[in-house]
Amino acid sequence: MSSKFKVIESTNEDKLQEMDRISKITRINEIWERYFFGMVMRYTKGYGTLYKLPQDKLAKVGLAGIKYICSCRDVTRENVRLGIDEPKTLKQNQYRFQMIDSIFGVLGCLTLQNFVTTFPVDKYYKGAKWEEKDYFYTMEALKDMDWDKPIGRDKLSELLWDYENEELRHVYIEFTTYASAILRAQTGKGIAETWCDNIGIPTFTEDKETGIMKNNRTGDIMKPKKTSHIQIVK
């Protein structure tokens, strides 16, 4: 095996392609934003509230809302990668949390049949092999539900936990992330830390400069052990 490496610098064409890719993500976000909020304003004016919409219009609003949140996530991910993402304020987190909650409220008004039609279960079948959720897991969870009645907002979270759909999963992660950020701003601890404290699991804070870990409950300090990956071969 050759020990020589060739360094390939990015060309102007590569940079243009990267700029086009990022620009496309931004344009898609803007398109879904206009489409979603335009639809919400139009239907709210016509029906007074989104929750009174007929099933076909509920499905359109719900789908556009999910697409919009996913596009926001894509923009944030690119901003983080480029190092230009700014920490969100409590007010911004509350706004995003309430928006997703409203979208989930719309989805809860859908019948299960229309929900599955609008958000098809991902055709992934290897869950049993890797001990994870897949198409069969989701269909097993749905079999005892009434497909002709609205899901209900209260039952939607339980359904999303069992539902194998990539976009819905991303939005639910965003929802819990904002909820955790709000809780952290109010109490100093996020959802995971609060849960660990409640059941007695210790949590730790790491000093990134020194690598020292501090037990948040006891205050004990754990110093990192220096390990060497170099072995002396005799």
TAPE-V629358 format. One record per run of one state. SS is the DSSP state (hx for helix, st for strand, lp for the rest). FROM is the first residue (numbers start at 1). TO is the last residue. If there is no record, write none. Layout:
ss:from:to
SS:FROM:TO
SS:FROM:TO
This chain:
ss:from:to
lp:1:11
hx:12:47
lp:48:49
hx:50:52
lp:53:54
hx:55:82
lp:83:89
hx:90:108
lp:109:110
st:111:111
hx:112:118
lp:119:126
hx:127:130
lp:131:134
hx:135:142
lp:143:149
st:150:150
lp:151:152
hx:153:162
lp:163:165
hx:166:187
lp:188:190
hx:191:199
lp:200:203
st:204:206
lp:207:212
st:213:215
lp:216:220
st:221:222
lp:223:234
